[in-house]
Amino acid sequence: MENKREKFLRVFANVPEDLRRNIIAVVEGKTYTWNTAFLEIKDKTELGKKILKTIENTKII
C-alpha cells in the first residue's frame, strides 16, 4: 500500500508546471502552493506533515 507521502510525490510529478504555483493547502491560516508543499513534504518537515494531512482530508490525494 502506498503511503501518503509517496502518493503526493507521484501526483506532484504529474501536475503541470503552470499549476504548481496554485494554492493547494491552508494550514494555520497560511497558504501553500504545490511547490512549497513539495519542498516541505519531500524534506519530511513537521509543516510538511500538516500540509499532507490537509491535502489528504480535501481528497486532493
N, CA, C and O atoms as CSV, one atom per row, in Angstrom:
chain,resi,resn,atom,element,x,y,z
A,1,MET,N,N,0.849,-1.197,0.000
A,1,MET,CA,C,0.000,0.000,0.000
A,1,MET,C,C,0.887,1.249,0.000
A,1,MET,O,O,1.871,1.336,0.734
A,2,GLU,N,N,0.521,2.179,-0.815
A,2,GLU,CA,C,1.289,3.396,-0.981
A,2,GLU,C,C,1.010,4.353,0.181
A,2,GLU,O,O,-0.144,4.574,0.549
A,3,ASN,N,N,2.083,4.921,0.757
A,3,ASN,CA,C,1.820,5.866,1.842
A,3,ASN,C,C,1.500,7.248,1.282
A,3,ASN,O,O,1.699,7.514,0.096
A,4,LYS,N,N,1.001,8.120,2.151
A,4,LYS,CA,C,0.538,9.446,1.724
A,4,LYS,C,C,1.643,10.258,1.063
A,4,LYS,O,O,1.412,10.924,0.054
A,5,ARG,N,N,2.824,10.203,1.622
A,5,ARG,CA,C,3.939,10.975,1.085
A,5,ARG,C,C,4.278,10.524,-0.336
A,5,ARG,O,O,4.425,11.353,-1.235
A,6,GLU,N,N,4.399,9.238,-0.534
A,6,GLU,CA,C,4.706,8.696,-1.860
A,6,GLU,C,C,3.610,9.055,-2.863
A,6,GLU,O,O,3.892,9.390,-4.013
A,7,LYS,N,N,2.368,8.981,-2.414
A,7,LYS,CA,C,1.251,9.310,-3.293
A,7,LYS,C,C,1.325,10.780,-3.702
A,7,LYS,O,O,1.139,11.106,-4.874
A,8,PHE,N,N,1.596,11.671,-2.738
A,8,PHE,CA,C,1.724,13.091,-3.066
A,8,PHE,C,C,2.837,13.311,-4.080
A,8,PHE,O,O,2.641,14.028,-5.062
A,9,LEU,N,N,3.994,12.710,-3.862
A,9,LEU,CA,C,5.130,12.905,-4.767
A,9,LEU,C,C,4.803,12.415,-6.178
A,9,LEU,O,O,5.229,13.019,-7.162
A,10,ARG,N,N,4.057,11.336,-6.271
A,10,ARG,CA,C,3.655,10.819,-7.582
A,10,ARG,C,C,2.684,11.779,-8.263
A,10,ARG,O,O,2.819,12.068,-9.453
A,11,VAL,N,N,1.701,12.274,-7.502
A,11,VAL,CA,C,0.731,13.220,-8.057
A,11,VAL,C,C,1.438,14.510,-8.458
A,11,VAL,O,O,1.171,15.055,-9.528
A,12,PHE,N,N,2.329,14.997,-7.614
A,12,PHE,CA,C,3.059,16.234,-7.896
A,12,PHE,C,C,3.815,16.145,-9.220
A,12,PHE,O,O,3.848,17.105,-9.990
A,13,ALA,N,N,4.408,15.012,-9.473
A,13,ALA,CA,C,5.176,14.823,-10.708
A,13,ALA,C,C,4.305,14.978,-11.948
A,13,ALA,O,O,4.815,15.292,-13.024
A,14,ASN,N,N,3.010,14.765,-11.814
A,14,ASN,CA,C,2.088,14.866,-12.944
A,14,ASN,C,C,1.352,16.202,-13.030
A,14,ASN,O,O,0.576,16.428,-13.958
A,15,VAL,N,N,1.596,17.087,-12.060
A,15,VAL,CA,C,0.953,18.405,-12.085
A,15,VAL,C,C,1.740,19.292,-13.052
A,15,VAL,O,O,2.957,19.418,-12.918
A,16,PRO,N,N,1.066,19.905,-14.020
A,16,PRO,CA,C,1.764,20.785,-14.963
A,16,PRO,C,C,2.457,21.951,-14.250
A,16,PRO,O,O,1.962,22.458,-13.243
A,17,GLU,N,N,3.602,22.364,-14.782
A,17,GLU,CA,C,4.396,23.448,-14.190
A,17,GLU,C,C,3.549,24.681,-13.887
A,17,GLU,O,O,3.687,25.277,-12.819
A,18,ASP,N,N,2.682,25.065,-14.808
A,18,ASP,CA,C,1.868,26.263,-14.630
A,18,ASP,C,C,0.946,26.183,-13.418
A,18,ASP,O,O,0.645,27.206,-12.804
A,19,LEU,N,N,0.503,25.002,-13.073
A,19,LEU,CA,C,-0.422,24.836,-11.948
A,19,LEU,C,C,0.286,24.730,-10.604
A,19,LEU,O,O,-0.361,24.840,-9.562
A,20,ARG,N,N,1.568,24.524,-10.602
A,20,ARG,CA,C,2.306,24.339,-9.351
A,20,ARG,C,C,2.393,25.606,-8.511
A,20,ARG,O,O,2.778,25.551,-7.343
A,21,ARG,N,N,2.040,26.740,-9.093
A,21,ARG,CA,C,2.011,27.997,-8.322
A,21,ARG,C,C,0.662,28.218,-7.648
A,21,ARG,O,O,0.491,29.175,-6.893
A,22,ASN,N,N,-0.283,27.345,-7.916
A,22,ASN,CA,C,-1.614,27.454,-7.315
A,22,ASN,C,C,-1.602,26.954,-5.877
A,22,ASN,O,O,-0.832,26.064,-5.515
A,23,ILE,N,N,-2.457,27.536,-5.085
A,23,ILE,CA,C,-2.568,27.138,-3.675
A,23,ILE,C,C,-3.215,25.761,-3.591
A,23,ILE,O,O,-4.224,25.478,-4.238
A,24,ILE,N,N,-2.599,24.919,-2.772
A,24,ILE,CA,C,-3.108,23.561,-2.582
A,24,ILE,C,C,-3.613,23.347,-1.158
A,24,ILE,O,O,-4.458,22.482,-0.924
A,25,ALA,N,N,-3.097,24.136,-0.197
A,25,ALA,CA,C,-3.490,23.912,1.199
A,25,ALA,C,C,-3.409,25.201,2.004
A,25,ALA,O,O,-2.633,26.108,1.703
A,26,VAL,N,N,-4.244,25.247,3.044
A,26,VAL,CA,C,-4.180,26.318,4.032
A,26,VAL,C,C,-3.973,25.633,5.380
A,26,VAL,O,O,-4.795,24.833,5.826
A,27,VAL,N,N,-2.857,25.969,6.012
A,27,VAL,CA,C,-2.521,25.369,7.305
A,27,VAL,C,C,-2.255,26.509,8.278
A,27,VAL,O,O,-1.392,27.354,8.042
A,28,GLU,N,N,-2.998,26.522,9.362
A,28,GLU,CA,C,-2.859,27.550,10.394
A,28,GLU,C,C,-2.930,28.954,9.798
A,28,GLU,O,O,-2.170,29.842,10.182
A,29,GLY,N,N,-3.850,29.140,8.858
A,29,GLY,CA,C,-4.077,30.448,8.270
A,29,GLY,C,C,-3.105,30.872,7.190
A,29,GLY,O,O,-3.233,31.969,6.646
A,30,LYS,N,N,-2.131,30.029,6.864
A,30,LYS,CA,C,-1.156,30.341,5.820
A,30,LYS,C,C,-1.409,29.453,4.608
A,30,LYS,O,O,-1.771,28.284,4.738
A,31,THR,N,N,-1.208,30.034,3.425
A,31,THR,CA,C,-1.446,29.286,2.194
A,31,THR,C,C,-0.152,28.679,1.666
A,31,THR,O,O,0.931,29.238,1.835
A,32,TYR,N,N,-0.290,27.519,1.022
A,32,TYR,CA,C,0.858,26.804,0.478
A,32,TYR,C,C,0.551,26.330,-0.936
A,32,TYR,O,O,-0.510,25.768,-1.205
A,33,THR,N,N,1.495,26.568,-1.826
A,33,THR,CA,C,1.355,26.144,-3.220
A,33,THR,C,C,1.847,24.708,-3.363
A,33,THR,O,O,2.407,24.125,-2.435
A,34,TRP,N,N,1.620,24.156,-4.551
A,34,TRP,CA,C,2.150,22.823,-4.850
A,34,TRP,C,C,3.660,22.801,-4.624
A,34,TRP,O,O,4.187,21.858,-4.033
A,35,ASN,N,N,4.359,23.840,-5.095
A,35,ASN,CA,C,5.824,23.874,-4.982
A,35,ASN,C,C,6.277,23.900,-3.527
A,35,ASN,O,O,7.179,23.157,-3.142
A,36,THR,N,N,5.655,24.749,-2.725
A,36,THR,CA,C,6.018,24.827,-1.315
A,36,THR,C,C,5.694,23.520,-0.605
A,36,THR,O,O,6.491,23.020,0.188
A,37,ALA,N,N,4.525,22.976,-0.895
A,37,ALA,CA,C,4.133,21.705,-0.292
A,37,ALA,C,C,5.142,20.617,-0.655
A,37,ALA,O,O,5.533,19.816,0.194
A,38,PHE,N,N,5.557,20.593,-1.910
A,38,PHE,CA,C,6.528,19.599,-2.354
A,38,PHE,C,C,7.810,19.673,-1.521
A,38,PHE,O,O,8.302,18.652,-1.041
A,39,LEU,N,N,8.344,20.876,-1.353
A,39,LEU,CA,C,9.594,21.033,-0.595
A,39,LEU,C,C,9.443,20.578,0.851
A,39,LEU,O,O,10.312,19.888,1.384
A,40,GLU,N,N,8.340,20.964,1.483
A,40,GLU,CA,C,8.118,20.586,2.881
A,40,GLU,C,C,7.899,19.081,3.030
A,40,GLU,O,O,8.438,18.461,3.946
A,41,ILE,N,N,7.118,18.502,2.140
A,41,ILE,CA,C,6.819,17.069,2.220
A,41,ILE,C,C,8.052,16.243,1.860
A,41,ILE,O,O,8.334,15.230,2.501
A,42,LYS,N,N,8.778,16.672,0.845
A,42,LYS,CA,C,9.991,15.955,0.440
A,42,LYS,C,C,11.005,15.905,1.582
A,42,LYS,O,O,11.662,14.888,1.803
A,43,ASP,N,N,11.119,17.033,2.309
A,43,ASP,CA,C,12.091,17.121,3.408
A,43,ASP,C,C,11.571,16.554,4.725
A,43,ASP,O,O,12.275,16.563,5.734
A,44,LYS,N,N,10.331,16.060,4.708
A,44,LYS,CA,C,9.721,15.415,5.878
A,44,LYS,C,C,9.671,16.333,7.101
A,44,LYS,O,O,9.935,15.894,8.221
A,45,THR,N,N,9.332,17.605,6.887
A,45,THR,CA,C,9.231,18.550,7.995
A,45,THR,C,C,7.896,18.395,8.714
A,45,THR,O,O,6.977,17.750,8.209
A,46,GLU,N,N,7.802,18.991,9.895
A,46,GLU,CA,C,6.539,18.977,10.631
A,46,GLU,C,C,5.459,19.708,9.831
A,46,GLU,O,O,4.312,19.264,9.772
A,47,LEU,N,N,5.831,20.824,9.222
A,47,LEU,CA,C,4.886,21.551,8.384
A,47,LEU,C,C,4.441,20.676,7.214
A,47,LEU,O,O,3.267,20.675,6.846
A,48,GLY,N,N,5.371,19.942,6.639
A,48,GLY,CA,C,5.042,19.041,5.542
A,48,GLY,C,C,4.010,18.006,5.951
A,48,GLY,O,O,3.124,17.662,5.168
A,49,LYS,N,N,4.121,17.512,7.167
A,49,LYS,CA,C,3.150,16.532,7.669
A,49,LYS,C,C,1.765,17.160,7.793
A,49,LYS,O,O,0.758,16.521,7.486
A,50,LYS,N,N,1.719,18.419,8.245
A,50,LYS,CA,C,0.440,19.116,8.374
A,50,LYS,C,C,-0.166,19.381,6.994
A,50,LYS,O,O,-1.367,19.202,6.793
A,51,ILE,N,N,0.667,19.804,6.053
A,51,ILE,CA,C,0.191,20.047,4.691
A,51,ILE,C,C,-0.343,18.750,4.099
A,51,ILE,O,O,-1.413,18.731,3.490
A,52,LEU,N,N,0.395,17.685,4.276
A,52,LEU,CA,C,-0.009,16.389,3.740
A,52,LEU,C,C,-1.361,15.956,4.308
A,52,LEU,O,O,-2.218,15.460,3.576
A,53,LYS,N,N,-1.544,16.143,5.605
A,53,LYS,CA,C,-2.816,15.787,6.224
A,53,LYS,C,C,-3.950,16.639,5.658
A,53,LYS,O,O,-5.043,16.132,5.405
A,54,THR,N,N,-3.692,17.926,5.462
A,54,THR,CA,C,-4.707,18.826,4.911
A,54,THR,C,C,-5.114,18.413,3.502
A,54,THR,O,O,-6.303,18.350,3.192
A,55,ILE,N,N,-4.137,18.133,2.652
A,55,ILE,CA,C,-4.483,17.783,1.267
A,55,ILE,C,C,-5.117,16.397,1.175
A,55,ILE,O,O,-5.891,16.120,0.259
A,56,GLU,N,N,-4.792,15.547,2.111
A,56,GLU,CA,C,-5.465,14.238,2.144
A,56,GLU,C,C,-6.923,14.408,2.556
A,56,GLU,O,O,-7.812,13.773,1.988
A,57,ASN,N,N,-7.166,15.263,3.541
A,57,ASN,CA,C,-8.538,15.495,4.018
A,57,ASN,C,C,-9.409,16.152,2.955
A,57,ASN,O,O,-10.625,15.963,2.948
A,58,THR,N,N,-8.804,16.916,2.064
A,58,THR,CA,C,-9.578,17.566,0.995
A,58,THR,C,C,-9.654,16.694,-0.256
A,58,THR,O,O,-10.169,17.121,-1.290
A,59,LYS,N,N,-9.142,15.479,-0.156
A,59,LYS,CA,C,-9.214,14.483,-1.239
A,59,LYS,C,C,-8.419,14.873,-2.484
A,59,LYS,O,O,-8.717,14.416,-3.588
A,60,ILE,N,N,-7.399,15.725,-2.296
A,60,ILE,CA,C,-6.529,16.062,-3.429
A,60,ILE,C,C,-5.652,14.854,-3.771
A,60,ILE,O,O,-5.335,14.603,-4.934
A,61,ILE,N,N,-5.277,14.126,-2.741
A,61,ILE,CA,C,-4.537,12.880,-2.981
A,61,ILE,C,C,-5.302,11.733,-2.370
A,61,ILE,O,O,-4.864,10.585,-2.452
